[in-house]
Amino acid sequence: MDFVFLCIRVPKSGSKSLNDALNAAFAGQQTFFLPSTDNWDRALSKFQHLRYQRAKWGALMDNYGDPRMSRAFDVINAKARPGDLISGRHFDYPFARQNLKLPGRIITMLRDPVARCISEYNYSREGFQKRLFFQRFDSGLKTKAAGRYNLLGYVDWLLEHREVYGNIASRFMGWDGAAPLKPYFAENVFHAGVLEDNTNFTAILSEKLGRPVNLPWKNLTKLREAEHADAQVRHRIEQIYPHDFELYEHVRAG
């Protein structure tokens, strides 16, 4: 083994449970932190870019005592050894690969893009409604959209900005929608599965790693205003995440 493991957290795909499970499984080895890299709101708002930078700097200070991303990679590249784990928040594979000296291999879970979009809507809407009125200003754009619209309106908003928010899973995994999936996975992915079959995902991963991986997934969103997507909503979601549907089906098929 000549690579480090990368916990690639696709939002609303059981990613917190995955992160916790891997950190527990790698308790006897070195683990390193990376902050989120999903700064896509910046394409629409300078204020949102500042929000992202504030969160990133805070996370880096907490973990490395320094707000610079370059310092985090200095530490990782100096100390990481093959077989160690890099986890943390929602960082993408191309970003990690570009900055790491050691090769990295992905461990990730995907989710049906329709279910993922509905979950994101419910999660974002709940978060918006929990905030006090003056706190809502300091929210992400998708959170604000979920707080303002019903599910169809939210999906219409995403579709209008699909060049910013489309193909989320594919972007986190670094797949451009054109490269043949089988060789791409052979070169870049250690293990991938789907949330809908997380028991099988952890069983195979445990066997590959030679250690137990336990993933008791829980959906903590209490407010679930939307449960299902009608044909109108599904058609829009298919336009927003075409690569993600292909990626999901490839992983689900094994």
C-alpha positions as a LaTeX table, in Angstrom:
\begin{tabular}{lrrr}
\hline
Residue & $x$ (\AA) & $y$ (\AA) & $z$ (\AA) \\
\hline
Met1 & 0.00 & 0.00 & 0.00 \\
Asp2 & 1.53 & 3.31 & $-1.08$ \\
Phe3 & $-1.40$ & 5.68 & $-0.52$ \\
Val4 & $-3.40$ & 7.45 & 2.16 \\
Phe5 & $-7.15$ & 7.01 & 2.52 \\
Leu6 & $-9.40$ & 9.99 & 1.79 \\
Cys7 & $-12.84$ & 10.21 & 3.37 \\
Ile8 & $-14.78$ & 12.02 & 0.65 \\
Arg9 & $-17.99$ & 13.31 & 2.20 \\
Val10 & $-20.75$ & 13.91 & $-0.32$ \\
Pro11 & $-23.31$ & 16.13 & 1.48 \\
Lys12 & $-26.56$ & 14.51 & 2.65 \\
Ser13 & $-25.28$ & 11.03 & 1.84 \\
Gly14 & $-24.62$ & 9.78 & 5.36 \\
Ser15 & $-21.32$ & 11.63 & 5.28 \\
Lys16 & $-21.10$ & 12.51 & 8.99 \\
Ser17 & $-21.74$ & 8.90 & 9.92 \\
Leu18 & $-19.09$ & 7.82 & 7.42 \\
Asn19 & $-16.58$ & 10.30 & 8.83 \\
Asp20 & $-17.22$ & 9.15 & 12.40 \\
Ala21 & $-17.04$ & 5.48 & 11.41 \\
Leu22 & $-13.71$ & 5.87 & 9.64 \\
Asn23 & $-12.16$ & 7.92 & 12.42 \\
Ala24 & $-13.13$ & 5.16 & 14.86 \\
Ala25 & $-11.81$ & 2.42 & 12.56 \\
Phe26 & $-8.48$ & 4.25 & 12.17 \\
Ala27 & $-8.13$ & 5.04 & 15.88 \\
Gly28 & $-4.82$ & 3.18 & 16.02 \\
Gln29 & $-3.31$ & 5.13 & 13.13 \\
Gln30 & $-2.67$ & 8.73 & 12.23 \\
Thr31 & $-5.63$ & 10.77 & 11.02 \\
Phe32 & $-5.45$ & 14.25 & 9.56 \\
Phe33 & $-8.07$ & 16.96 & 9.10 \\
Leu34 & $-9.05$ & 18.96 & 6.03 \\
Pro35 & $-11.77$ & 21.63 & 5.97 \\
Ser36 & $-14.57$ & 22.00 & 3.45 \\
Thr37 & $-13.73$ & 23.09 & $-0.08$ \\
Asp38 & $-17.32$ & 23.48 & $-1.37$ \\
Asn39 & $-17.07$ & 27.24 & $-1.77$ \\
Trp40 & $-19.51$ & 27.32 & $-4.68$ \\
Asp41 & $-21.65$ & 30.16 & $-3.32$ \\
Arg42 & $-18.79$ & 32.51 & $-4.15$ \\
Ala43 & $-19.84$ & 32.42 & $-7.80$ \\
Leu44 & $-23.02$ & 34.27 & $-6.81$ \\
Ser45 & $-21.99$ & 36.33 & $-3.78$ \\
Lys46 & $-18.84$ & 37.95 & $-2.40$ \\
Phe47 & $-20.41$ & 37.86 & 1.06 \\
Gln48 & $-20.80$ & 34.09 & 0.80 \\
His49 & $-17.13$ & 33.82 & $-0.10$ \\
Leu50 & $-16.27$ & 35.67 & 3.12 \\
Arg51 & $-18.53$ & 33.30 & 5.11 \\
Tyr52 & $-16.69$ & 30.34 & 3.65 \\
Gln53 & $-13.27$ & 31.84 & 4.40 \\
Arg54 & $-14.31$ & 32.56 & 7.99 \\
Ala55 & $-15.41$ & 28.95 & 8.51 \\
Lys56 & $-12.29$ & 27.55 & 6.84 \\
Trp57 & $-9.92$ & 29.70 & 8.87 \\
Gly58 & $-11.68$ & 28.75 & 12.09 \\
Ala59 & $-11.49$ & 25.03 & 11.32 \\
Leu60 & $-7.81$ & 25.24 & 10.40 \\
Met61 & $-7.01$ & 27.20 & 13.57 \\
Asp62 & $-8.79$ & 24.59 & 15.68 \\
Asn63 & $-6.85$ & 21.72 & 14.10 \\
Tyr64 & $-3.45$ & 23.21 & 13.22 \\
Gly65 & $-3.20$ & 26.46 & 15.16 \\
Asp66 & $-2.80$ & 28.28 & 11.85 \\
Pro67 & $-5.46$ & 29.58 & 9.42 \\
Arg68 & $-3.45$ & 28.81 & 6.28 \\
Met69 & $-4.37$ & 25.79 & 4.16 \\
Ser70 & $-0.75$ & 25.56 & 3.06 \\
Arg71 & 0.26 & 24.98 & 6.67 \\
Ala72 & $-2.18$ & 22.09 & 6.98 \\
Phe73 & $-0.66$ & 20.41 & 3.93 \\
Asp74 & 2.85 & 21.08 & 5.24 \\
Val75 & 1.93 & 19.10 & 8.37 \\
Ile76 & 0.17 & 16.33 & 6.47 \\
Asn77 & 2.92 & 15.92 & 3.89 \\
Ala78 & 5.60 & 15.82 & 6.57 \\
Lys79 & 3.85 & 13.34 & 8.87 \\
Ala80 & 1.42 & 11.21 & 6.84 \\
Arg81 & 2.40 & 7.66 & 6.02 \\
Pro82 & 0.78 & 5.14 & 3.67 \\
Gly83 & $-2.36$ & 3.71 & 5.27 \\
Asp84 & $-3.19$ & 6.83 & 7.27 \\
Leu85 & $-6.55$ & 8.58 & 6.99 \\
Ile86 & $-7.41$ & 12.10 & 5.91 \\
Ser87 & $-10.92$ & 13.06 & 6.93 \\
Gly88 & $-12.71$ & 16.12 & 8.23 \\
Arg89 & $-15.34$ & 18.09 & 6.40 \\
His90 & $-16.55$ & 18.32 & 2.81 \\
Phe91 & $-13.30$ & 18.47 & 0.85 \\
Asp92 & $-13.10$ & 17.25 & $-2.73$ \\
Tyr93 & $-10.78$ & 14.63 & $-4.15$ \\
Pro94 & $-9.10$ & 16.79 & $-6.86$ \\
Phe95 & $-8.17$ & 19.38 & $-4.24$ \\
Ala96 & $-6.62$ & 16.79 & $-1.93$ \\
Arg97 & $-4.85$ & 14.98 & $-4.77$ \\
Gln98 & $-3.34$ & 18.24 & $-6.05$ \\
Asn99 & $-1.82$ & 19.13 & $-2.68$ \\
Leu100 & $-0.76$ & 15.77 & $-1.23$ \\
Lys101 & 2.67 & 14.24 & $-1.82$ \\
Leu102 & 1.38 & 10.72 & $-1.29$ \\
Pro103 & $-1.28$ & 9.32 & $-3.61$ \\
Gly104 & $-4.77$ & 9.20 & $-2.14$ \\
Arg105 & $-7.60$ & 6.70 & $-2.59$ \\
Ile106 & $-11.26$ & 7.53 & $-2.05$ \\
Ile107 & $-13.59$ & 5.99 & 0.49 \\
Thr108 & $-17.10$ & 7.36 & 0.02 \\
Met109 & $-20.83$ & 6.71 & 0.11 \\
Leu110 & $-23.26$ & 7.96 & $-2.51$ \\
Arg111 & $-27.01$ & 8.40 & $-2.33$ \\
Asp112 & $-29.80$ & 8.37 & $-4.87$ \\
Pro113 & $-29.68$ & 11.97 & $-6.19$ \\
Val114 & $-33.44$ & 12.46 & $-5.80$ \\
Ala115 & $-33.41$ & 11.37 & $-2.16$ \\
Arg116 & $-30.25$ & 13.39 & $-1.56$ \\
Cys117 & $-31.82$ & 16.56 & $-2.99$ \\
Ile118 & $-34.98$ & 16.15 & $-0.90$ \\
Ser119 & $-32.87$ & 15.54 & 2.21 \\
Glu120 & $-30.81$ & 18.64 & 1.47 \\
Tyr121 & $-33.98$ & 20.69 & 1.09 \\
Asn122 & $-35.42$ & 19.48 & 4.41 \\
Tyr123 & $-32.10$ & 19.93 & 6.23 \\
Ser124 & $-31.56$ & 23.42 & 4.84 \\
Arg125 & $-35.15$ & 24.50 & 5.48 \\
Glu126 & $-35.01$ & 23.26 & 9.06 \\
Gly127 & $-31.73$ & 25.08 & 9.63 \\
Phe128 & $-33.15$ & 28.30 & 8.23 \\
Gln129 & $-36.31$ & 28.15 & 10.33 \\
Lys130 & $-34.38$ & 27.43 & 13.53 \\
Arg131 & $-32.42$ & 30.65 & 13.16 \\
Leu132 & $-33.51$ & 33.91 & 14.64 \\
Phe133 & $-34.58$ & 36.53 & 12.11 \\
Phe134 & $-31.34$ & 38.52 & 12.28 \\
Gln135 & $-29.27$ & 35.29 & 12.03 \\
Arg136 & $-30.88$ & 34.28 & 8.75 \\
Phe137 & $-28.86$ & 36.91 & 6.93 \\
Asp138 & $-25.72$ & 34.92 & 7.78 \\
Ser139 & $-26.83$ & 31.76 & 5.97 \\
Gly140 & $-25.71$ & 30.00 & 2.81 \\
Leu141 & $-27.59$ & 30.68 & $-0.41$ \\
Lys142 & $-29.09$ & 27.19 & $-0.63$ \\
Thr143 & $-30.26$ & 27.48 & 2.96 \\
Lys144 & $-31.96$ & 30.78 & 2.16 \\
Ala145 & $-33.58$ & 29.30 & $-0.94$ \\
Ala146 & $-34.90$ & 26.32 & 1.02 \\
Gly147 & $-36.31$ & 28.66 & 3.64 \\
Arg148 & $-38.05$ & 30.75 & 0.99 \\
Tyr149 & $-39.52$ & 28.12 & $-1.37$ \\
Asn150 & $-41.36$ & 24.82 & $-1.38$ \\
Leu151 & $-39.54$ & 21.80 & $-2.83$ \\
Leu152 & $-40.47$ & 22.59 & $-6.44$ \\
Gly153 & $-39.37$ & 26.20 & $-6.03$ \\
Tyr154 & $-36.12$ & 25.10 & $-4.42$ \\
Val155 & $-35.38$ & 22.69 & $-7.27$ \\
Asp156 & $-36.23$ & 25.40 & $-9.81$ \\
Trp157 & $-33.72$ & 27.67 & $-8.05$ \\
Leu158 & $-31.04$ & 24.96 & $-8.21$ \\
Leu159 & $-31.81$ & 24.36 & $-11.87$ \\
Glu160 & $-31.40$ & 28.07 & $-12.59$ \\
His161 & $-27.93$ & 27.87 & $-10.99$ \\
Arg162 & $-26.98$ & 24.33 & $-12.02$ \\
Glu163 & $-23.61$ & 25.49 & $-13.34$ \\
Val164 & $-22.81$ & 26.30 & $-9.69$ \\
Tyr165 & $-24.61$ & 23.54 & $-7.77$ \\
Gly166 & $-24.99$ & 20.72 & $-10.29$ \\
Asn167 & $-23.34$ & 17.28 & $-10.22$ \\
Ile168 & $-22.31$ & 17.55 & $-6.58$ \\
Ala169 & $-21.18$ & 13.95 & $-6.04$ \\
Ser170 & $-19.22$ & 13.88 & $-9.28$ \\
Arg171 & $-17.38$ & 17.06 & $-8.36$ \\
Phe172 & $-16.45$ & 15.74 & $-4.93$ \\
Met173 & $-15.13$ & 12.55 & $-6.51$ \\
Gly174 & $-13.36$ & 14.37 & $-9.33$ \\
Trp175 & $-15.20$ & 12.62 & $-12.13$ \\
Asp176 & $-15.86$ & 14.81 & $-15.18$ \\
Gly177 & $-18.69$ & 12.75 & $-16.62$ \\
Ala178 & $-16.60$ & 11.72 & $-19.63$ \\
Ala179 & $-13.86$ & 9.42 & $-18.34$ \\
Pro180 & $-14.82$ & 5.72 & $-18.39$ \\
Leu181 & $-15.95$ & 4.87 & $-14.88$ \\
Lys182 & $-14.39$ & 1.44 & $-14.47$ \\
Pro183 & $-10.77$ & 2.55 & $-15.01$ \\
Tyr184 & $-11.40$ & 5.79 & $-13.11$ \\
Phe185 & $-12.50$ & 3.82 & $-10.07$ \\
Ala186 & $-9.63$ & 1.36 & $-10.42$ \\
Glu187 & $-7.14$ & 4.23 & $-10.31$ \\
Asn188 & $-8.73$ & 6.51 & $-7.72$ \\
Val189 & $-11.24$ & 4.71 & $-5.49$ \\
Phe190 & $-10.46$ & 2.27 & $-2.68$ \\
His191 & $-14.10$ & 1.62 & $-1.77$ \\
Ala192 & $-17.45$ & 3.18 & $-2.62$ \\
Gly193 & $-20.99$ & 2.17 & $-1.78$ \\
Val194 & $-24.48$ & 3.57 & $-1.49$ \\
Leu195 & $-26.26$ & 4.80 & 1.61 \\
Glu196 & $-29.32$ & 2.71 & 0.79 \\
Asp197 & $-27.19$ & $-0.42$ & 1.31 \\
Asn198 & $-24.84$ & 0.84 & 4.02 \\
Thr199 & $-24.70$ & $-2.58$ & 5.73 \\
Asn200 & $-23.10$ & $-4.13$ & 2.66 \\
Phe201 & $-20.86$ & $-1.07$ & 2.27 \\
Thr202 & $-19.39$ & $-1.50$ & 5.76 \\
Ala203 & $-19.11$ & $-5.29$ & 5.49 \\
Ile204 & $-17.00$ & $-5.08$ & 2.33 \\
Leu205 & $-14.98$ & $-2.14$ & 3.62 \\
Ser206 & $-14.23$ & $-4.00$ & 6.87 \\
Glu207 & $-12.97$ & $-6.96$ & 4.85 \\
Lys208 & $-10.78$ & $-4.75$ & 2.64 \\
Leu209 & $-9.28$ & $-2.91$ & 5.61 \\
Gly210 & $-8.94$ & $-5.96$ & 7.83 \\
Arg211 & $-10.65$ & $-4.14$ & 10.70 \\
Pro212 & $-14.27$ & $-3.55$ & 11.74 \\
Val213 & $-16.10$ & $-0.51$ & 10.43 \\
Asn214 & $-19.39$ & 0.28 & 12.15 \\
Leu215 & $-21.73$ & 2.81 & 10.61 \\
Pro216 & $-24.97$ & 3.32 & 12.55 \\
Trp217 & $-26.51$ & 5.87 & 10.20 \\
Lys218 & $-29.11$ & 8.24 & 11.63 \\
Asn219 & $-31.02$ & 10.99 & 9.86 \\
Leu220 & $-31.10$ & 13.81 & 12.39 \\
Thr221 & $-33.32$ & 16.15 & 10.38 \\
Lys222 & $-36.60$ & 16.38 & 12.31 \\
Leu223 & $-38.50$ & 18.72 & 10.02 \\
Arg224 & $-39.29$ & 16.81 & 6.83 \\
Glu225 & $-41.63$ & 19.02 & 4.91 \\
Ala226 & $-40.97$ & 17.15 & 1.66 \\
Glu227 & $-40.93$ & 13.35 & 1.51 \\
His228 & $-41.32$ & 12.48 & $-2.16$ \\
Ala229 & $-40.58$ & 13.93 & $-5.58$ \\
Asp230 & $-43.35$ & 13.98 & $-8.16$ \\
Ala231 & $-42.56$ & 13.63 & $-11.87$ \\
Gln232 & $-42.13$ & 17.40 & $-12.25$ \\
Val233 & $-39.57$ & 17.63 & $-9.45$ \\
Arg234 & $-37.73$ & 14.48 & $-10.51$ \\
His235 & $-37.37$ & 15.75 & $-14.08$ \\
Arg236 & $-35.69$ & 18.90 & $-12.81$ \\
Ile237 & $-33.39$ & 16.98 & $-10.46$ \\
Glu238 & $-32.30$ & 14.79 & $-13.37$ \\
Gln239 & $-31.28$ & 17.94 & $-15.24$ \\
Ile240 & $-29.31$ & 19.28 & $-12.27$ \\
Tyr241 & $-27.36$ & 16.09 & $-11.49$ \\
Pro242 & $-27.02$ & 14.03 & $-14.72$ \\
His243 & $-23.49$ & 12.84 & $-13.92$ \\
Asp244 & $-24.46$ & 12.00 & $-10.35$ \\
Phe245 & $-27.19$ & 9.65 & $-11.54$ \\
Glu246 & $-24.68$ & 7.80 & $-13.72$ \\
Leu247 & $-22.13$ & 7.67 & $-10.92$ \\
Tyr248 & $-24.70$ & 6.40 & $-8.43$ \\
Glu249 & $-25.91$ & 3.64 & $-10.72$ \\
His250 & $-22.33$ & 2.53 & $-11.40$ \\
Val251 & $-21.60$ & 2.22 & $-7.67$ \\
Arg252 & $-24.96$ & 0.62 & $-6.86$ \\
Ala253 & $-24.42$ & $-2.02$ & $-9.52$ \\
Gly254 & $-21.09$ & $-2.92$ & $-7.92$ \\
\hline
\end{tabular}
